Amino acid sequence: MSKRKLKRQLNLTQVIMLGTAGTIAAEIFVLTGHTAGMAGPAAVLALLIGGLLSYSVALNYCELGATYPVAGGAMSYVREAYGAGILSFLVGSMDCLSSTFYAALSAVGFAYSLKVFLPFLPIIPTAIIVIAVFAFLNILGVTKVGNAQIVLGGLLLAVFVIYIGAGLVSPEGFSWTVFVSGESIFAHKGFWANFTRIMATIALVYNAYVGFEVIADDAEEINNPSRNIPRGILISLTLCTLIYVLVGLVTLGTVPWQELAGSETALTDAVRHFIPGWGVPMMAVAGMVATLTSINSAMLSATREAFTLGRDGVWPRMFSKLSRFRTPHVSVLIIGGISALVAVIGVVDFLSYISSSGYLFVLFWSSLAMIRLRQRHPDIERPFKAPFFPLTAYLAGLTCLLIITFADWRALAFGGGILAVFTIAFYAAPPLFRSLRERIKAAEPADDLILVAAANPQTVKSLVHLASIVAQASSDTYVCVMSVITTSRDLPLDSAKRIAHQLKPQQQSFLRQVTADVNAQNVALYSKVRAAHSVSEGILDEIESRHNLKLLLAGWPGALDTRKLADNPVKVILQKGHTNVAVLLDRGLDEVNRILVPVGGGPHSRMALRLANEISMADDAQVTVLRLLTEPLEEEEIEDQNLYLAEIVEEALEEVPDNFNLQVTQAESVQQGILTEANRHPYDLVVVGASEEWTKNTRLFGSIDDWVAEHVHCSVLLCRRYEPVALAWLRYQVKSIEQEYNHNGSDGEIK
């Protein structure tokens, strides 16, 4: 079956800014002084060579991204080339982890930079807040991320244009004499000494060029990918190379490299010469903006990698969940949480080594993947072809090996350790999880209970019949039919119990009559009589006394009077009962051949799907799963809704059963759409999940649910899945934000 896809929304400008502003990170402000100390004026040559070498990787990514415009970047290419095995798992995991750690590192860097202007701000809370802000933007949609990058990137580029322009034209700026310090651009004696220093410098700055990888990671959300991906990658890399080289030239040509060697404030040291006064604050602000663009692009890259890993099944499936905005909200929340945790525990400097080595590992294997893909699929359509193939691929791989040779040994050691951990997890996790699931299953109660509230003699028989069907569909499930005898509150409870004991034979005789048919079906069933001051009190006491209660089945309470609804026993149980509840409006259930299940996507809808599936097994009934849309959608969006509906069914039932028909339909309103479908076919039962309105005293299950129950001509089963109040409140708030943002409540009522 097809998988849900991200939505293509990014235009070329947004793509270029993601690649450019995401690449120009805080490193340029810090590393310029370090490169001067390593290679002297030749640091500018090292920056130029590093940029030129990056084109070999960039050209490969242009071809791969245009040919396979899906989320995941390098992992997707390695998977296509070598299969969905250990290698693609390692590449994807390292890419995701590297970006996650880099987002944390950038957030802490932003907090330190901001503290210069606002000394009272704490570092860690500030870092967490900025991570949360960009996580929120990622959830709202990739266009928000792209627009934020345009604003931040535009500001950053403007600062560098001012810095370079003023530095080159000002008399106090660039000077060739200062640049070479009266000697040569090569600061060391002998070819080998200069060569090794230049190569070490390239190794130090190389990762500062590969930010364009975020474009490949997010290829599935880019409009016209065959054109915009290659253009975005090449334009962003060209801009970055020009900026790095010119910034290095201006800086080392303004202040002698001997004075800048090892300085972490080289740019501000230089700018005060040719832009006195406001130049230093300008560069400080630019440094903060650079960290923000890095967080934005790193989080985008990490979350899309996590989404792909989840969609491919190598990470937990929850990472591939998409929100109504077509964004991987679960991945965003988890990645954002991990980044915040890394910032809290204060190991970002340590983990920056892993980030560095991880990127090299990813780039190396993506380059080799291109060679294999050309061999395996020579005739596949390639909108962009890397020139001079296979030279570009081999050159990219050799460049990565060269950089690794001169890289910091700690980065390599830490990266190797992480790869070892991921390898062990890849092989050990599946059997470990299977063993854990078996232990959990063994620890669960051997028997589950379905409790039938026998309040109305006219509906008890149908309720017991329905309970027996559900019990048969589940292993080790039995049914208890309970009748509550109410007594006056003035009467002591002991006296009430004695009266109940006297009436018990009559009640049990009645219960035996209505359960006779069920006993013949070999379903474990017994009856019970309980005394209480009210029906709801008796049922709630029974619920509290049970640890293995799977479901409470009750009958429809009759005409809904909003003035008395709050005190209705069914409403009280829905409000206070800590168990799953289903309420049947019986219009005949002798035989069930067709079942209709309207689905919104929430937990109550998933409960409705499970109940419908269990009921359908008894008579081999056909189940129609209906998702209603109240606004016209484009063809791509309708396809996504169909895939989303299949995803909901799979999550609830682990697969889409053969007797399930999935249907996405547009209607003027959800109510009218359900009624139209219910009248179009001879349905015997409609199973519908509660809306958020079930918590209100003016609704039983919700305005749509209550309306459907009253207007359709067949039996209706309304269900509410139990969840803690805090969780229900949080989910309701998130849903309210989504609806307000979308201005679309088309399918939001049925949950």
C-alpha positions in Angstrom: 0.0 0.0 0.0 1.2 3.6 -0.7 2.6 5.5 2.2 1.5 9.0 3.3 3.7 11.8 2.0 4.7 15.2 3.1 3.2 18.1 1.2 5.2 20.0 -1.4 5.1 23.6 -0.3 8.6 25.1 -0.5 9.5 27.4 -3.4 12.9 28.1 -4.8 13.6 31.1 -2.6 12.8 29.2 0.5 14.9 26.3 -0.7 17.9 28.6 -1.4 17.6 30.2 2.0 17.3 26.9 3.8 20.6 25.8 2.1 22.4 29.1 2.4 21.3 30.4 5.8 21.4 26.9 7.2 25.0 26.4 6.0 26.3 29.8 7.3 26.3 29.0 10.9 28.1 30.4 13.9 31.3 28.5 12.8 32.3 31.3 10.5 32.5 33.7 13.4 34.5 31.3 15.5 36.6 29.3 13.0 38.0 32.3 11.1 40.5 32.9 13.8 41.3 29.3 14.3 42.0 28.8 10.5 44.3 31.9 10.6 46.3 30.2 13.4 46.6 27.0 11.4 47.4 28.2 7.9 47.9 31.9 8.1 46.8 33.8 5.0 46.5 30.5 3.2 43.4 29.9 5.3 41.5 31.8 2.5 42.9 29.3 0.0 41.7 26.5 2.3 38.3 28.0 2.4 38.2 28.2 -1.4 39.4 24.6 -1.9 36.9 23.4 0.7 34.1 25.0 -1.2 35.3 23.6 -4.6 35.6 20.1 -3.1 32.1 20.4 -1.8 30.8 20.8 -5.4 31.6 17.1 -6.0 29.2 16.2 -3.2 26.7 18.9 -4.2 26.5 17.7 -7.8 25.8 14.2 -6.6 23.1 15.4 -4.3 21.6 17.4 -7.2 21.2 14.2 -9.2 20.1 12.0 -6.4 17.6 14.6 -5.0 16.0 15.3 -8.4 15.8 11.6 -9.2 14.5 10.5 -5.7 12.7 13.6 -4.4 11.6 12.0 -1.1 12.3 12.8 2.5 15.4 11.3 4.1 18.2 12.5 1.9 21.2 10.2 2.1 19.3 7.4 3.9 16.8 7.2 1.0 19.7 7.0 -1.6 21.5 4.4 0.4 18.3 2.4 0.8 17.7 2.5 -2.9 21.2 1.4 -3.7 21.9 -1.2 -1.0 18.5 -2.1 0.3 16.7 -1.5 3.6 19.4 -3.1 5.8 21.9 -2.2 8.4 23.7 0.4 6.2 20.6 2.5 5.4 19.7 2.3 9.1 23.1 3.5 10.2 23.2 6.3 7.6 19.8 7.6 8.5 20.3 7.3 12.2 23.7 9.1 12.1 22.2 11.8 9.9 19.3 12.3 12.3 21.4 12.2 15.4 24.0 14.6 14.0 21.4 17.2 13.1 19.7 16.7 16.5 22.9 17.4 18.4 23.7 20.3 16.1 20.4 21.9 16.8 21.2 21.7 20.6 24.7 23.1 20.1 23.3 26.0 18.1 20.6 26.7 20.7 23.1 26.9 23.5 25.3 29.1 21.3 22.4 31.5 20.7 21.7 31.6 24.4 25.4 32.6 25.1 25.3 35.3 22.3 22.0 36.7 23.6 23.4 36.9 27.1 25.9 39.5 25.9 23.0 41.9 25.3 20.7 40.6 28.2 23.1 39.4 30.9 20.3 38.4 33.3 18.9 35.7 30.9 19.7 32.1 32.0 21.5 29.9 29.4 19.6 26.6 29.5 16.0 27.9 29.8 16.8 30.3 26.9 18.1 27.4 24.7 15.1 25.3 25.5 12.7 28.1 24.6 14.3 28.7 21.2 14.2 25.0 20.5 10.5 25.0 21.4 9.8 27.9 19.1 11.3 26.2 16.1 9.6 22.9 17.0 6.3 24.8 17.0 7.1 26.3 13.5 7.9 22.8 12.3 4.6 21.5 13.5 2.6 24.4 11.9 4.1 23.6 8.5 7.3 23.7 6.4 6.2 27.0 4.8 6.5 28.6 8.3 10.0 27.1 8.5 10.9 28.4 5.0 9.5 31.9 5.7 11.4 32.1 8.9 14.6 31.1 7.1 13.9 33.8 4.4 13.6 36.5 7.1 16.6 35.3 9.2 18.7 34.4 6.2 18.0 37.7 4.4 19.1 39.6 7.5 22.3 37.4 7.8 23.2 37.9 4.1 22.6 41.7 4.4 25.1 41.9 7.3 27.7 40.0 5.3 27.2 42.2 2.3 27.8 45.2 4.5 30.8 43.6 6.1 32.4 42.5 2.9 31.6 45.7 1.0 32.7 48.1 3.8 35.8 46.0 4.4 36.9 46.1 0.7 36.3 49.8 0.0 37.2 51.3 3.4 40.7 52.7 3.7 40.8 51.0 7.2 39.7 47.7 5.7 41.4 45.2 3.5 45.0 45.8 2.6 47.2 43.3 0.7 50.2 44.3 2.8 48.3 43.4 5.9 47.0 40.2 4.3 50.4 38.8 3.5 52.1 40.6 6.4 54.9 41.6 4.1 55.9 38.1 3.2 53.8 35.4 1.5 50.4 33.8 1.8 52.0 30.6 3.0 53.0 31.1 6.7 55.0 27.9 7.1 58.3 26.8 5.7 58.3 23.9 3.2 55.7 22.5 0.9 54.7 19.6 3.2 54.2 21.8 6.3 52.0 24.2 4.3 50.1 21.3 2.6 49.3 19.5 5.9 48.2 22.8 7.5 45.9 23.6 4.6 44.4 20.1 4.6 43.9 20.2 8.3 42.2 23.6 7.9 39.9 22.2 5.1 39.0 19.3 7.5 38.1 21.8 10.2 35.8 23.9 8.0 34.5 21.2 5.6 31.3 20.6 7.6 30.5 24.3 7.4 29.8 23.8 3.6 27.5 20.8 3.7 24.4 22.6 5.0 22.9 22.1 1.6 22.1 18.6 2.7 19.0 19.9 4.4 17.6 20.4 0.9 17.9 16.7 0.1 16.6 15.7 3.5 13.4 17.8 2.9 13.1 17.0 -0.9 9.6 15.7 -0.4 8.3 19.1 0.6 9.9 21.1 -2.3 7.8 22.3 -5.2 9.0 21.2 -8.7 11.8 19.2 -7.2 13.5 18.3 -10.5 14.3 22.0 -11.0 14.4 23.5 -7.6 16.5 20.9 -5.8 19.6 21.2 -8.2 19.2 25.0 -8.4 18.8 25.3 -4.6 21.8 23.2 -3.8 24.2 24.8 -6.3 23.1 28.4 -5.7 23.3 28.0 -1.9 26.7 26.3 -2.1 28.0 29.1 -4.4 26.7 31.8 -2.1 28.3 30.1 0.9 31.6 29.7 -0.8 31.8 33.3 -1.9 30.8 34.6 1.5 33.3 32.4 3.3 36.2 33.3 1.0 35.4 37.0 1.0 34.8 37.2 4.7 38.1 35.4 5.3 39.9 37.7 2.8 38.5 40.9 4.5 39.2 39.7 8.0 42.8 38.6 7.4 43.4 41.6 5.2 42.3 44.0 7.9 44.0 42.5 11.0 47.3 40.6 10.7 46.8 36.9 10.9 49.3 36.7 13.8 46.9 38.8 15.9 43.9 36.8 14.9 45.4 33.4 15.4 43.2 31.3 17.7 40.8 34.2 18.3 37.1 33.3 18.5 36.1 36.9 17.8 38.0 37.5 14.6 35.2 39.1 12.7 34.4 41.6 15.5 38.1 42.3 15.9 38.2 43.2 12.2 34.9 45.1 11.9 35.8 47.7 14.5 38.5 49.0 12.2 36.3 49.9 9.2 32.9 50.2 10.8 33.6 51.8 14.2 30.8 52.1 16.7 28.0 50.0 15.4 30.0 47.4 13.5 30.6 45.2 16.6 26.9 45.1 17.7 26.0 44.3 14.1 28.2 41.3 13.9 27.0 40.2 17.3 23.5 40.2 16.1 24.5 38.4 12.9 26.1 35.7 15.1 22.9 35.2 16.9 20.9 35.1 13.7 23.3 32.5 12.3 22.7 30.2 15.3 18.9 30.6 14.8 19.1 29.6 11.1 21.2 26.6 12.1 18.6 25.5 14.6 15.9 25.9 12.0 17.6 23.9 9.3 19.1 21.3 11.7 15.7 20.6 13.2 14.1 20.4 9.8 16.7 17.9 8.6 16.5 15.8 11.8 12.8 15.5 11.9 12.5 14.5 8.2 15.1 11.9 8.7 13.2 10.5 11.8 10.0 10.6 9.7 11.6 8.6 7.0 13.1 6.1 9.4 9.7 5.6 11.0 7.9 5.3 7.6 10.4 2.7 6.5 9.8 0.7 9.7 13.4 0.8 11.0 12.5 3.2 13.8 9.1 3.0 15.7 6.1 3.7 13.4 5.0 6.7 15.6 7.8 8.8 14.0 6.0 8.7 10.7 2.7 10.1 12.0 1.6 13.2 10.2 -0.6 16.0 11.6 -3.4 17.8 9.9 -0.8 20.2 8.6 1.0 17.2 6.8 4.0 17.6 9.1 5.6 14.8 11.2 4.5 16.2 14.5 5.6 13.2 16.6 9.1 13.3 15.1 9.2 17.1 15.8 8.2 16.7 19.4 10.6 13.9 20.1 13.6 15.5 18.3 12.8 18.8 19.9 12.7 17.0 23.3 16.0 15.3 22.8 17.7 18.5 21.7 16.3 20.3 24.8 17.6 17.4 26.9 21.0 17.6 25.4 21.1 21.3 26.1 20.0 20.7 29.7 22.6 18.1 30.6 25.3 20.3 29.1 27.2 17.9 26.8 26.7 19.8 23.5 30.4 20.4 23.1 31.1 16.7 23.6 28.4 15.7 21.2 29.5 18.2 18.5 32.3 15.7 17.7 29.7 13.1 17.0 27.8 15.6 14.8 31.0 16.3 12.8 31.9 12.6 12.3 28.3 11.7 11.6 28.1 14.1 8.6 31.3 12.7 7.1 29.9 9.1 7.4 26.7 10.2 5.7 28.3 12.1 2.9 30.7 9.2 2.1 28.0 6.6 1.7 25.7 8.8 -0.2 28.5 9.3 -2.7 29.0 5.6 -3.1 25.3 5.1 -3.4 25.2 7.2 -6.5 27.7 4.9 -8.3 25.7 1.8 -7.4 22.4 3.5 -8.5 23.8 4.3 -11.9 24.8 0.7 -12.3 21.5 -0.8 -11.0 19.2 1.7 -12.8 20.9 2.9 -15.9 17.7 3.8 -17.7 15.8 5.5 -14.9 14.8 9.1 -15.7 17.3 11.6 -14.2 16.1 15.2 -14.4 19.6 16.3 -13.5 22.8 14.4 -14.3 26.0 15.1 -12.5 28.7 16.1 -15.0 31.9 14.2 -15.4 30.4 11.0 -13.8 31.9 8.9 -12.2 34.6 11.4 -11.4 32.3 13.5 -9.2 31.2 10.4 -7.1 34.8 9.1 -6.7 36.1 12.6 -5.9 33.3 13.1 -3.2 34.2 9.8 -1.6 38.0 10.6 -1.7 37.3 14.0 -0.3 35.4 12.5 2.7 38.3 10.0 3.3 40.8 12.9 3.1 38.8 15.0 5.5 38.6 12.0 7.9 42.4 11.5 7.7 42.9 15.1 9.0 39.9 15.2 11.3 40.0 15.4 15.0 40.6 11.9 16.5 37.9 12.5 19.1 35.3 13.1 16.5 36.2 9.8 14.8 36.3 7.9 18.1 33.0 9.2 19.3 31.4 8.6 15.8 32.7 5.0 15.8 31.3 4.4 19.2 27.9 5.6 18.2 28.0 3.4 15.1 28.8 0.4 17.3 25.8 1.3 19.6 23.4 1.6 16.6 24.7 -1.7 15.1 24.0 -3.5 18.3 20.5 -1.9 18.6 19.7 -2.9 15.0 20.3 -6.5 15.7 19.3 -6.7 19.4 16.2 -4.5 19.5 13.7 -6.7 17.6 14.1 -9.9 19.7 14.3 -7.7 22.8 11.0 -6.0 22.0 9.4 -9.3 21.1 10.4 -10.7 24.5 9.2 -7.6 26.3 5.8 -7.8 24.6 5.4 -11.5 25.5 6.2 -10.7 29.1 3.7 -7.8 29.2 1.1 -10.1 27.7 1.8 -12.8 30.2 1.5 -10.3 33.0 -1.9 -9.1 31.9 -5.1 -10.5 33.5 -6.0 -13.8 32.0 -9.6 -12.8 31.5 -11.2 -9.5 30.4 -14.7 -8.5 31.5 -17.5 -6.9 29.5 -20.0 -5.4 31.9 -23.6 -5.0 30.6 -25.8 -2.5 32.5 -29.2 -4.1 32.5 -31.3 -1.0 33.3 -34.0 -1.3 30.6 -35.6 -4.7 30.0 -36.4 -3.7 26.4 -32.7 -3.3 25.5 -31.0 -5.8 27.7 -31.3 -8.7 25.2 -29.7 -6.7 22.4 -26.9 -5.5 24.7 -26.2 -9.1 25.9 -26.2 -10.3 22.3 -23.7 -7.5 21.3 -21.6 -8.3 24.3 -21.4 -11.9 23.4 -20.2 -11.1 19.9 -17.5 -8.9 21.2 -16.5 -11.5 23.8 -16.3 -14.2 21.1 -14.0 -12.0 19.0 -11.6 -11.6 21.9 -9.8 -14.4 23.7 -10.4 -15.0 27.5 -13.3 -12.5 27.7 -16.4 -13.1 29.7 -19.7 -11.1 30.2 -21.3 -9.9 33.4 -24.9 -8.7 33.2 -25.6 -6.4 36.2 -28.9 -5.0 37.4 -28.9 -2.2 40.0 -31.7 -2.0 42.6 -32.1 1.6 43.7 -33.2 2.5 47.3 -33.9 5.7 49.1 -31.0 7.7 50.4 -32.7 7.8 53.7 -32.5 4.1 54.0 -29.2 2.7 55.4 -27.1 0.8 52.9 -27.3 -2.4 55.0 -31.1 -2.3 54.8 -30.9 -1.6 51.1 -28.7 -4.7 50.6 -31.2 -6.8 52.5 -34.0 -5.6 50.3 -31.8 -6.3 47.2 -31.1 -9.8 48.5 -34.9 -10.4 48.8 -35.4 -9.2 45.2 -32.4 -11.0 43.9 -34.2 -14.2 42.8 -36.7 -12.2 40.7 -34.0 -10.2 39.1 -31.8 -13.2 38.3 -34.8 -15.0 36.8 -35.3 -12.1 34.5 -31.5 -12.0 33.6 -31.5 -15.8 32.9 -34.3 -15.3 30.4 -32.5 -12.6 28.4 -29.2 -14.5 28.5 -30.5 -17.9 27.5 -29.4 -17.4 23.8 -26.0 -16.3 24.8 -25.3 -19.3 27.0 -26.0 -21.5 23.9 -23.1 -19.7 22.1 -20.6 -21.0 24.7 -19.8 -17.5 26.0 -18.8 -17.3 29.7 -21.6 -15.2 31.3 -23.1 -14.6 34.7 -25.5 -12.2 36.2 -25.3 -9.9 39.2 -27.6 -7.7 41.3 -26.3 -4.7 43.1 -28.0 -2.3 45.5 -27.2 1.4 45.4 -28.8 4.7 46.0 -28.8 5.4 42.2 -28.2 3.4 39.0 -25.1 5.4 38.1 -23.7 5.0 41.6 -24.1 1.3 41.5 -22.4 1.0 38.1 -19.6 3.3 39.1 -19.0 1.3 42.3 -18.8 -1.9 40.2 -16.4 -0.2 37.7 -14.1 0.8 40.6 -14.1 -2.7 42.0 -12.9 -4.2 38.7 -9.3 -4.3 37.6 -9.9 -6.2 34.3 -12.9 -4.3 32.9 -12.6 -4.0 29.1 -15.9 -2.4 28.2 -19.1 -1.1 29.7 -22.2 -1.6 27.5 -25.3 0.4 28.3 -28.6 1.3 26.5 -29.6 4.6 25.0 -31.2 6.7 27.7 -34.1 7.9 25.6 -35.1 11.4 24.5 -32.3 13.8 25.5 -33.5 16.6 27.7 -30.6 19.1 28.1 -32.1 20.3 31.4 -31.9 16.8 32.9 -29.0 15.4 30.9 -26.3 16.1 33.5 -28.1 13.8 36.0 -28.8 11.0 33.5 -27.1 7.7 34.6 -25.5 7.3 31.2 -24.1 10.8 31.2 -22.8 10.4 34.8 -21.0 7.2 33.8 -19.5 8.8 30.8 -18.2 11.7 32.9 -16.9 9.6 35.9 -16.4 6.0 34.7 -12.8 5.0 34.4 -13.4 2.5 31.6 -14.3 2.3 27.9 -18.1 2.9 27.4 -20.4 2.0 24.5 -24.0 3.0 24.4 -26.5 1.2 22.0 -29.5 2.7 20.5 -31.3 -0.5 19.4 -33.4 -0.5 16.3 -33.0 -4.2 15.7 -29.8 -6.2 15.7 -30.9 -9.7 14.9 -28.5 -9.8 12.0 -25.7 -7.4 11.1 -24.6 -7.5 7.4 -23.4 -3.9 6.9 -21.7 -1.6 9.4 -20.9 2.1 8.9 -18.1 3.7 10.8 -17.6 7.5 10.4 -13.9 8.4 11.4 -12.3 11.6 12.4 -9.0 10.2 13.5 -9.0 10.5 17.3 -8.9 7.7 20.0 -12.7 7.3 20.1 -12.8 6.7 16.4 -10.1 4.0 16.8 -12.2 2.4 19.5 -15.2 2.5 17.1 -13.1 0.7 14.4 -12.1 -2.1 16.8 -15.7 -2.6 18.0 -16.9 -2.6 14.4 -14.3 -5.1 13.4 -15.2 -7.5 16.3 -18.9 -7.2 15.5 -18.4 -7.9 11.8 -16.7 -11.2 12.6 -20.0 -12.8 13.9 -21.9 -12.5 10.6 -19.1 -11.7 8.2 -20.4 -8.2 7.8 -19.1 -5.6 5.4 -17.7 -2.5 7.1 -17.6 0.9 5.4 -15.1 3.3 7.0 -16.2 6.9 6.1 -14.1 10.1 6.4 -16.0 13.2 5.5 -14.5 16.5 4.3 -16.5 19.7 4.2 -14.2 21.8 2.0 -13.1 21.1 -1.6 -9.6 19.7 -1.7 -7.1 19.3 -4.5 -6.4 15.8 -5.9 -3.1 15.4 -4.0 -4.9 16.3 -0.7 -7.7 13.9 -1.4 -5.1 11.1 -2.0 -3.4 12.1 1.3 -6.8 11.8 3.1 -7.3 8.3 1.7 -3.8 7.3 2.8 -4.5 8.9 6.2 -7.7 6.9 6.6 -5.9 3.7 5.8 -3.2 4.7 8.3 -5.9 5.2 11.0 -7.4 1.7 10.3 -3.9 0.1 10.3 -3.1 1.7 13.7 -6.3 0.5 15.2 -6.4 -3.0 13.7 -2.7 -3.6 12.6 -4.0 -4.0 9.0 -6.9 -3.1 6.8 -9.2 -6.2 6.9 -10.5 -7.6 3.6 -14.1 -6.8 4.6 -13.3 -3.1 5.1 -14.2 -0.5 2.5 -12.4 2.8 3.0 -14.2 5.9 1.6 -13.4 9.6 1.6 -16.3 11.8 0.7 -17.1 15.5 0.5 -20.3 16.8 2.0 -21.8 20.1 3.1 -21.7 19.0 6.7 -20.5 15.9 8.6 -24.0 15.2 9.8 -25.5 15.3 6.4 -22.7 13.2 4.9 -23.3 10.5 7.4 -27.1 10.5 6.9 -26.7 10.4 3.1 -24.4 7.4 3.3 -26.6 5.7 5.9 -29.6 6.1 3.6 -27.6 5.1 0.4 -27.1 1.5 1.6 -29.1 -0.7 4.0 -26.8 -0.4 7.0 -27.7 -2.4 10.1 -25.4 -0.6 12.5 -23.6 2.7 12.7 -20.6 2.7 15.1 -19.4 6.2 15.9 -16.8 7.6 18.3 -17.5 10.4 20.7 -16.5 14.0 19.9 -14.8 16.3 22.4 -18.3 17.6 23.3 -19.1 14.5 25.4 -17.4 16.4 28.3 -20.2 19.0 28.2 -23.4 18.6 30.1 -25.5 19.7 27.1 -24.4 16.8 25.0 -24.3 13.0 25.5 -21.6 12.1 23.0 -21.5 15.3 21.0 -23.7 17.4 18.7 -22.9 15.3 15.6 -23.1 11.9 17.5 -26.4 12.7 19.2 -27.9 14.1 15.9 -26.8 11.0 14.0 -28.3 8.7 16.7 -31.7 10.4 16.4 -31.9 10.6 12.6 -30.5 7.5 11.1 -32.9 4.6 10.6 -30.7 1.7 11.9 -29.1 0.8 15.2 -26.3 3.1 16.5 -23.5 2.2 18.8 -21.7 5.3 20.3 -18.4 4.8 22.1 -16.0 6.7 24.2 -12.5 5.5 25.0 -11.4 6.2 28.5 -8.4 8.5 28.9 -7.1 10.5 31.9 -8.6 14.0 32.2 -5.3 15.7 31.7 -4.6 13.8 28.5 -8.0 14.5 27.1 -7.7 18.2 28.0 -4.3 18.4 26.3 -5.5 16.7 23.2 -8.5 19.0 23.0 -6.2 22.1 23.2 -4.0 20.8 20.4 -7.0 20.1 18.3 -8.4 23.6 19.0 -5.2 25.2 17.8 -5.2 23.1 14.7 -8.8 24.0 13.9 -8.2 27.6 14.5 -5.2 27.6 12.3 -6.9 25.7 9.5 -10.2 27.4 9.8 -11.6 23.9 9.0 -13.7 21.9 11.3 -14.7 19.5 8.5 -13.9 16.3 10.3 -13.0 17.5 13.7 -16.2 16.5 15.6 -16.0 12.8 15.5 -13.0 11.6 17.5 
